[in-house]
Amino acid sequence: MNRRSFLKWANMAGLAVGLPSVSAFGTASEDAKPGSLANAPATKKVASPETLLLKDYRPKSIYKIPVTEIAKAKFPVIDMHSHPYAKTAREIEEWVKNMDEVGVEKTMILTMTTGAEFDSIQKKYSKYPDRFEMWCGFDFAGHDKPGFGAAAVKELERCQQAGARGVGEIHDKGKGLRSGKSNAPGMHPDDVRMDALWEKAGELGMPISLHVADPIWMYQKMDRYNDGLMNAYEWRLDNQPGIVGLAGMVDILERTVQRHRNTTFIACHFANLDYDLARLGEALDRNPNLYADISARYAETAPIPRFASQFYAKHADRLVYGTDMGVDKAMYRVTFRILESLDEHFYEAEQFSYHWSLNGFGLSGAILKQVYHDNAAKLLAARRA
């Protein structure tokens, strides 16, 4: 379980069993009491290689090679994919300090919410209008009833007037659309019922952050041939009946983008084509209103540094930086190391949950400047044009 999924799980689990919740900023733990687990002596079991589980495999590199530490990004950064991890004024202030230290100029908060929930998040972050930008979700209530669309469009307009500058993150992993707690099972982005929403977003100058599918390993058999099994099993989709596969979801993405040329779409996480970047490149070439964010797919692309760096070079004007992994300075710096350095064969077990080693891309300054900042700045500025 990676840090992002652990935090998500821990918050839910804490609420469910009455445990102190865990946030991206730490743990609200109770004081240790006599007889509690907190005071129990630590025990350490060393597993035999014959019984060691893949999920517990934590290799360490033995190579005596350069290690690059990048405390601050080479150029100012616009983070196009984050979420409202900070819940209090103090946590938001701490986040801003972290952003200052690592060189993040501005962060898009993909709230995935509408109504009072969006308004509440907007109010919390309003102290820093130059550092955070709020994006709202869609309200899918009544998606299966005649006349769906009018109310959803009206709420989108209200959110825009309340401060929303974009829409996201809208999900469809193959079973239907989801925006936070609002779901539309069986309705995909290319469904005609969605046309009015996509068109209105374009009319309002609100880019769409759209997450289709999940990494390919989640759809494959959970067996010894699955390259990403360690992470795939936790997020598995191979056992979901009636699910649209990854290739089908990418086709749906393209049909949607092509039908709504006046709306800008940002495919989250390389459109989950991190395993087939050539296919993503073809989609970008065909669709001038399509961008891709690179968030939360660093570990998935770092094993193929030469091919990945060639892809960045070819499509440098259509890729935008994103994180989607919390607020820690260490997290940002891992992403910088992968993008900027030529480091080889290093592990980041605390951040990512794969068994393979990572490598840096060594991207040029010109490419880094586009991906870190300029593409996003151009995309955001176009809304005002």
Rosetta blueprint (number, residue, H / E / L):
1 M L
2 N L
3 R H
4 R H
5 S H
6 F H
7 L H
8 K H
9 W H
10 A H
11 N H
12 M H
13 A H
14 G H
15 L H
16 A H
17 V H
18 G L
19 L L
20 P L
21 S L
22 V E
23 S E
24 A L
25 F L
26 G E
27 T E
28 A L
29 S L
30 E L
31 D L
32 A L
33 K L
34 P L
35 G L
36 S L
37 L H
38 A H
39 N H
40 A L
41 P L
42 A L
43 T L
44 K L
45 K L
46 V L
47 A L
48 S L
49 P L
50 E L
51 T L
52 L L
53 L L
54 L H
55 K H
56 D H
57 Y L
58 R L
59 P L
60 K L
61 S L
62 I L
63 Y L
64 K L
65 I L
66 P L
67 V L
68 T L
69 E L
70 I L
71 A L
72 K L
73 A L
74 K L
75 F L
76 P L
77 V E
78 I E
79 D E
80 M E
81 H E
82 S E
83 H L
84 P L
85 Y L
86 A L
87 K L
88 T L
89 A H
90 R H
91 E H
92 I H
93 E H
94 E H
95 W H
96 V H
97 K H
98 N H
99 M H
100 D H
101 E H
102 V H
103 G L
104 V E
105 E E
106 K E
107 T E
108 M E
109 I E
110 L E
111 T L
112 M L
113 T L
114 T L
115 G H
116 A H
117 E H
118 F H
119 D H
120 S H
121 I H
122 Q H
123 K H
124 K H
125 Y H
126 S L
127 K L
128 Y L
129 P L
130 D L
131 R L
132 F E
133 E E
134 M E
135 W E
136 C E
137 G L
138 F L
139 D L
140 F L
141 A L
142 G L
143 H L
144 D L
145 K L
146 P L
147 G L
148 F L
149 G L
150 A H
151 A H
152 A H
153 V H
154 K H
155 E H
156 L H
157 E H
158 R H
159 C H
160 Q H
161 Q H
162 A L
163 G L
164 A L
165 R L
166 G E
167 V E
168 G E
169 E E
170 I E
171 H E
172 D E
173 K L
174 G L
175 K L
176 G E
177 L E
178 R E
179 S E
180 G L
181 K L
182 S E
183 N E
184 A E
185 P E
186 G L
187 M L
188 H L
189 P L
190 D L
191 D L
192 V H
193 R H
194 M H
195 D H
196 A H
197 L H
198 W H
199 E H
200 K H
201 A H
202 G H
203 E H
204 L L
205 G L
206 M L
207 P L
208 I E
209 S E
210 L E
211 H E
212 V E
213 A L
214 D L
215 P L
216 I H
217 W H
218 M H
219 Y L
220 Q L
221 K L
222 M L
223 D L
224 R L
225 Y L
226 N L
227 D L
228 G L
229 L H
230 M H
231 N H
232 A H
233 Y L
234 E L
235 W L
236 R L
237 L L
238 D L
239 N L
240 Q L
241 P L
242 G L
243 I L
244 V L
245 G L
246 L H
247 A H
248 G H
249 M H
250 V H
251 D H
252 I H
253 L H
254 E H
255 R H
256 T H
257 V H
258 Q H
259 R H
260 H L
261 R L
262 N L
263 T L
264 T L
265 F E
266 I E
267 A E
268 C H
269 H H
270 F H
271 A H
272 N H
273 L L
274 D L
275 Y L
276 D L
277 L H
278 A H
279 R H
280 L H
281 G H
282 E H
283 A H
284 L H
285 D H
286 R H
287 N L
288 P L
289 N L
290 L E
291 Y E
292 A E
293 D E
294 I L
295 S L
296 A L
297 R L
298 Y H
299 A H
300 E H
301 T H
302 A L
303 P L
304 I L
305 P H
306 R H
307 F H
308 A H
309 S H
310 Q H
311 F H
312 Y H
313 A H
314 K H
315 H L
316 A L
317 D L
318 R L
319 L E
320 V E
321 Y L
322 G L
323 T L
324 D L
325 M L
326 G L
327 V L
328 D L
329 K H
330 A H
331 M H
332 Y H
333 R H
334 V H
335 T H
336 F H
337 R H
338 I H
339 L H
340 E H
341 S L
342 L L
343 D L
344 E L
345 H L
346 F E
347 Y L
348 E L
349 A L
350 E L
351 Q L
352 F L
353 S L
354 Y L
355 H L
356 W L
357 S L
358 L E
359 N L
360 G L
361 F L
362 G L
363 L L
364 S L
365 G H
366 A H
367 I H
368 L H
369 K H
370 Q H
371 V H
372 Y H
373 H H
374 D H
375 N H
376 A H
377 A H
378 K H
379 L H
380 L H
381 A H
382 A L
383 R L
384 R L
385 A L
